[in-house]
Amino acid sequence: MPPTQGLPIREYILVALTAAAVTFLLTGVVRRVAIRIGAIANPRARDVHVTPIPRMGGIGIFLGVAAAMGLAHQLPALSRGFDFSFDSLGVLLAAGVISLIGALDDRFELDAWTKLAGQVMCAGILVIFGVQWVSFWVPWGGGDGSFGQVLVLDKNQGALLTVVLVVVMVNAMNFVDGLDGLAGGLGFIAAAATCSFSLGLLDSSGGDVGAYPPALIAATLAGACLGFLPYNFQPAKIFMGDSGSMMIGLMLAGATTSASGRVPYPQFSGKDALALLSPLVVVAAVLFVPLLDLIMAVIRRTRRGESPFAADKMHLHHRLLEIGHSQRRAVLLIYLWAGLLAFGAVSVTLFDDVAVFWIVGFGFLLATLVSVIPRLRSRNRTA
């Protein structure tokens, strides 16, 4: 791929701000449409909100992403990325389809198997457009004194891994969408961290335009999530619904999968193991909280003999409320944990390891203290 001069940081910022502005302006319109067609989230036993609130806000997020992608296509500094890769177009199309499926669920309550089929179909769209894992480094094997080896996947293996990753990330974001502003904030943090990682890849490749798509996908998503938060932070005026949470999960999977094919493996040695694993590390870090919540929910429900898709009120955010945190504090705490994990993982691949370790370690200590303070106070009162 031909290189371009310098990193187009200003253009990516402009694209992200455009996504934020369009999402903010159109979400109010989407809210009125949702009320008119009856896409309303009525309070249920497991819900935290107590009054009916419109949902389907993910349509506003998608429109912001689409507008920002359109702008990027017209910017000379970014338009060449569309000429050498179909990744951005494939992710945009898949995001539109999964947003539509989510909007139907927000209005008509689709069953779990129908939504799963739609998720697999959207993952297939990514694969058709060439967005799939092609190789990654593992810390075993190798020869001639080298540490580890690069596993090259054939098309079938890469497609299968991509579909699994998309379905897991889509459902992880869907599961965590339980408090006002939670999924939108986590989406912003995850996308911003992924964008930072992708810009690092772009820099290490010398400005190769083939490395533009993951940064663009993440930048547009980060901006759109930021533009949605004023409507969604507690007290929420509209929920993103499945049309938003599933789209966020898919776009994050698309961005990290696109980035995985841009890692310059030959530049690394065995001592750079974390950098070599960086695509997988970033995936795990940016969605550690929702993935942990998803795994715990599946284990909890299957042990009770229930479907993994059955709803309950024992998610991580519910537990934070139980120990005494307010809705806003619980959301901000999860933001803090997710931000530490996501940006800590990205920083290790970009900056000095020792400095990152001390800063992130202090952050984890602070987050732990803030998380347990309500429980310590309640024990002191009962003592």
C-alpha positions in Angstrom: 0.0 0.0 0.0 1.3 3.5 -0.8 2.2 5.6 2.2 0.9 9.1 2.9 2.7 12.0 4.6 2.2 12.3 8.4 -0.7 11.2 10.6 -4.1 12.8 9.7 -4.9 13.5 13.4 -6.9 16.6 12.7 -9.0 14.8 10.1 -9.8 12.0 12.5 -10.8 14.5 15.2 -13.0 16.3 12.7 -14.7 13.1 11.7 -15.3 12.2 15.4 -16.7 15.6 16.2 -19.0 15.3 13.1 -20.3 12.0 14.3 -20.9 13.5 17.8 -22.7 16.5 16.4 -24.9 14.6 14.0 -25.8 12.0 16.6 -26.7 14.7 19.1 -28.9 16.6 16.6 -30.7 13.6 15.3 -31.3 11.6 18.5 -34.0 14.1 19.5 -35.8 13.3 16.2 -35.3 9.6 16.8 -36.8 10.0 20.3 -40.0 11.5 18.9 -40.3 8.8 16.3 -39.8 6.1 18.9 -42.6 7.6 21.0 -44.9 7.8 18.0 -44.4 4.2 16.9 -44.5 2.7 20.4 -40.8 1.8 20.8 -41.0 2.2 24.6 -39.2 0.5 27.4 -41.8 -0.1 30.1 -40.3 -0.9 33.6 -39.9 -4.5 34.4 -38.9 -6.3 37.6 -35.2 -6.5 36.6 -35.0 -2.9 35.3 -33.7 0.1 37.2 -35.8 2.8 35.6 -39.3 3.3 37.0 -41.0 5.3 34.2 -41.6 4.4 30.5 -38.7 5.6 28.4 -38.4 5.5 24.6 -35.6 3.4 23.1 -34.2 2.8 19.6 -31.6 5.5 20.2 -29.1 3.3 18.3 -30.6 4.7 15.1 -29.3 8.1 16.0 -25.8 6.6 16.7 -25.8 4.9 13.4 -26.8 8.0 11.5 -23.9 9.9 13.2 -21.5 7.2 12.2 -22.8 7.2 8.6 -22.5 11.0 8.3 -18.9 10.9 9.6 -18.0 8.1 7.2 -19.4 10.2 4.4 -17.3 13.2 5.4 -14.2 11.0 5.7 -14.8 9.8 2.1 -14.7 13.4 0.9 -11.6 14.5 2.9 -8.5 14.2 0.7 -6.4 13.0 3.7 -8.7 10.1 4.4 -10.5 9.3 1.1 -7.6 7.2 -0.1 -8.2 4.7 2.7 -11.5 3.8 0.9 -9.6 3.2 -2.4 -7.4 0.5 -1.0 -9.7 -1.3 1.5 -13.4 -2.2 1.8 -13.2 -2.5 5.6 -14.9 0.8 6.4 -17.7 0.2 3.9 -18.2 -3.4 5.1 -18.4 -2.3 8.8 -20.8 0.5 7.9 -23.1 -1.8 6.0 -23.1 -4.5 8.7 -23.7 -1.8 11.3 -26.7 -0.6 9.4 -28.2 -4.0 9.1 -27.7 -4.9 12.8 -29.1 -1.5 13.8 -32.2 -2.3 11.8 -32.5 -5.7 13.4 -32.1 -4.1 16.8 -34.7 -1.4 16.0 -37.2 -4.2 15.2 -36.4 -5.8 18.5 -36.8 -2.4 20.3 -40.3 -2.2 18.8 -41.5 -5.8 18.6 -39.3 -7.8 21.0 -37.7 -10.4 18.7 -36.8 -13.8 20.2 -33.2 -14.6 21.1 -32.6 -17.0 18.2 -33.8 -14.6 15.6 -31.4 -11.9 17.0 -28.5 -14.5 17.0 -29.2 -15.4 13.4 -29.1 -11.7 12.6 -25.8 -11.3 14.4 -24.2 -14.2 12.5 -25.5 -12.7 9.2 -23.9 -9.3 10.0 -20.7 -11.0 10.9 -20.9 -12.7 7.5 -21.2 -9.3 5.8 -17.9 -8.3 7.4 -16.2 -11.5 6.1 -17.6 -10.9 2.6 -16.0 -7.4 2.6 -12.7 -8.9 3.7 -12.9 -7.9 7.4 -11.6 -11.0 9.1 -8.6 -12.2 11.1 -5.7 -13.4 8.9 -2.9 -14.0 11.4 -1.8 -13.5 15.0 1.2 -14.3 17.1 1.3 -17.0 19.8 4.1 -17.4 22.5 4.9 -21.0 21.6 6.5 -22.9 18.8 9.0 -21.2 16.5 12.5 -22.3 15.6 16.1 -21.2 15.2 16.1 -19.7 18.6 13.0 -17.5 17.9 10.4 -17.1 20.6 6.8 -17.8 19.4 5.4 -17.9 16.0 2.8 -16.2 13.8 -0.2 -18.3 13.0 -1.5 -17.7 9.5 -5.2 -18.5 9.2 -6.9 -19.8 6.0 -10.1 -18.1 4.9 -12.4 -20.6 6.7 -10.5 -20.3 10.0 -10.3 -16.5 9.8 -14.0 -16.3 8.9 -15.0 -18.6 11.9 -12.9 -16.6 14.3 -14.4 -13.3 13.1 -18.0 -14.6 13.4 -17.3 -15.8 17.0 -15.7 -12.6 18.0 -18.5 -10.5 16.5 -21.2 -12.5 18.3 -19.4 -12.4 21.6 -18.7 -8.7 21.5 -22.3 -7.9 20.3 -23.8 -9.8 23.2 -21.4 -8.5 25.7 -22.4 -4.9 24.9 -26.0 -6.0 24.9 -25.7 -7.6 28.3 -24.1 -4.6 30.0 -26.7 -2.1 28.8 -28.5 -1.9 32.1 -27.9 1.6 33.6 -28.3 5.0 32.1 -25.2 5.9 30.1 -23.4 2.7 30.8 -23.2 1.1 27.3 -22.7 4.5 25.6 -19.8 5.4 27.9 -18.2 2.0 27.6 -18.6 2.2 23.8 -16.9 5.6 23.8 -14.0 4.4 26.0 -13.5 1.2 24.0 -13.6 3.0 20.7 -11.3 5.8 21.9 -8.8 3.2 23.1 -9.0 1.2 19.9 -8.6 4.4 17.8 -5.4 5.2 19.8 -4.1 1.7 19.2 -4.9 2.0 15.5 -3.2 5.3 15.2 -0.1 3.7 16.7 -0.3 1.0 14.0 -0.7 3.7 11.4 2.4 5.5 12.7 4.5 2.3 12.9 3.5 1.4 9.3 4.8 4.8 8.0 1.4 6.1 7.2 0.3 3.2 5.1 -3.2 4.1 3.8 -4.2 0.4 4.2 -4.1 1.0 8.0 -6.6 3.9 7.9 -9.9 1.9 8.2 -9.6 0.6 11.9 -8.8 4.2 13.1 -11.7 5.6 11.1 -14.2 3.0 12.3 -13.2 3.6 15.9 -13.1 7.4 15.6 -16.6 7.6 14.1 -18.0 5.2 16.8 -16.3 7.1 19.6 -17.8 10.4 18.4 -21.3 9.0 17.9 -21.3 7.5 21.4 -20.1 10.8 22.9 -22.9 12.6 21.0 -25.5 10.2 22.4 -24.5 10.4 26.1 -26.2 13.8 26.8 -29.5 12.1 26.1 -28.7 8.8 27.8 -26.8 9.8 31.0 -28.9 9.5 34.2 -31.7 10.5 34.1 -32.0 9.1 30.5 -34.3 10.7 28.0 -33.9 7.8 25.6 -32.3 4.3 25.7 -30.1 3.1 22.8 -31.8 -0.3 22.9 -30.5 -3.3 21.0 -30.3 -1.1 17.9 -27.4 0.7 19.6 -25.7 -1.8 21.9 -25.5 -4.5 19.2 -24.1 -2.0 16.7 -21.4 -0.8 19.1 -20.3 -4.4 19.7 -20.2 -5.1 16.0 -18.2 -1.9 15.2 -15.7 -2.6 17.9 -15.2 -6.1 16.6 -14.9 -4.7 13.1 -12.2 -2.1 14.1 -10.1 -4.6 16.1 -10.4 -7.3 13.4 -9.4 -4.7 10.7 -6.4 -3.7 12.9 -5.3 -7.3 13.4 -4.3 -7.5 9.7 -2.1 -4.4 10.0 0.2 -5.4 12.8 3.8 -5.4 11.4 4.8 -8.8 12.9 8.3 -8.9 11.4 9.3 -5.7 13.2 8.8 -7.4 16.6 10.9 -9.8 18.6 10.0 -12.3 21.4 10.5 -9.6 24.1 7.7 -7.6 22.5 5.1 -10.3 23.3 2.5 -7.9 24.5 2.8 -5.8 21.4 2.5 -8.8 19.2 -0.6 -9.9 21.0 -1.9 -6.3 21.1 -5.0 -6.8 18.9 -6.3 -9.6 21.2 -5.1 -7.7 24.3 -7.0 -4.6 23.2 -10.1 -6.6 22.4 -10.0 -8.2 25.9 -9.2 -5.0 27.7 -11.8 -2.7 26.1 -14.6 -5.1 26.8 -13.3 -6.8 29.9 -16.1 -5.5 32.1 -19.0 -6.5 29.8 -17.4 -9.8 28.8 -16.9 -10.6 32.5 -20.5 -9.7 33.1 -21.6 -11.9 30.2 -19.6 -14.9 31.4 -20.9 -14.6 34.9 -24.4 -14.3 33.7 -24.2 -17.4 31.5 -22.6 -19.5 34.3 -25.2 -18.2 36.8 -28.2 -19.0 34.6 -27.0 -22.4 33.4 -26.3 -23.5 36.9 -29.9 -22.6 37.7 -31.1 -24.6 34.7 -32.2 -21.5 32.8 -31.5 -20.3 29.3 -28.2 -18.2 29.0 -30.5 -15.5 27.5 -32.9 -15.4 30.4 -33.0 -12.0 32.2 -32.2 -11.4 35.8 -31.1 -8.6 38.2 -27.7 -9.8 39.2 -25.5 -8.1 36.7 -22.3 -6.2 37.8 -24.1 -2.9 37.7 -26.9 -4.3 39.9 -24.4 -5.5 42.4 -22.8 -2.1 42.6 -26.2 -0.6 43.4 -26.8 -3.2 46.0 -23.7 -2.3 48.0 -24.7 1.3 48.2 -23.5 3.2 45.0 -25.9 5.5 43.3 -26.7 5.0 39.6 -24.3 7.7 38.5 -21.5 6.6 40.8 -21.9 2.9 39.6 -21.7 4.0 36.0 -18.7 6.2 36.6 -17.0 3.4 38.5 -17.4 1.0 35.6 -16.1 3.8 33.3 -13.0 4.0 35.5 -12.3 0.3 35.5 -12.9 0.0 31.8 -10.7 3.0 31.1 -7.9 1.7 33.2 -8.0 -1.7 31.4 -8.4 -0.3 27.9 -5.9 2.5 27.9 -3.5 0.6 30.1 -3.3 -2.2 27.5 -2.9 0.3 24.7 -0.3 2.4 26.6 1.9 -0.6 27.1 2.2 -1.0 23.3 3.0 2.7 22.8 5.0 3.9 25.9 7.5 2.9 28.5 6.3 -0.3 30.3 7.5 0.7 33.8 5.8 4.1 33.8 2.6 2.6 32.5 2.7 -0.1 35.2 3.0 2.4 38.0 0.3 4.7 36.7 -2.2 1.9 36.0 -1.4 0.2 39.3 -2.2 3.4 41.2 -5.4 3.7 39.2 -6.4 0.2 40.1 -5.8 0.9 43.8 -7.9 4.0 43.7 -10.7 2.3 41.8 -10.7 -0.6 44.3 -10.9 1.8 47.3 -13.7 3.8 45.7 -15.6 0.6 44.8 -15.6 -0.8 48.4 -16.2 2.4 50.4 -20.0 2.0 50.6 -19.6 -1.6 51.9 -17.0 -0.5 54.5 -19.3 2.3 55.7 -22.2 -0.1 56.1 -20.1 -2.5 58.1 -18.9 0.3 60.4 -22.5 1.3 61.0 -23.6 -2.2 62.0 -20.5 -2.8 64.1 
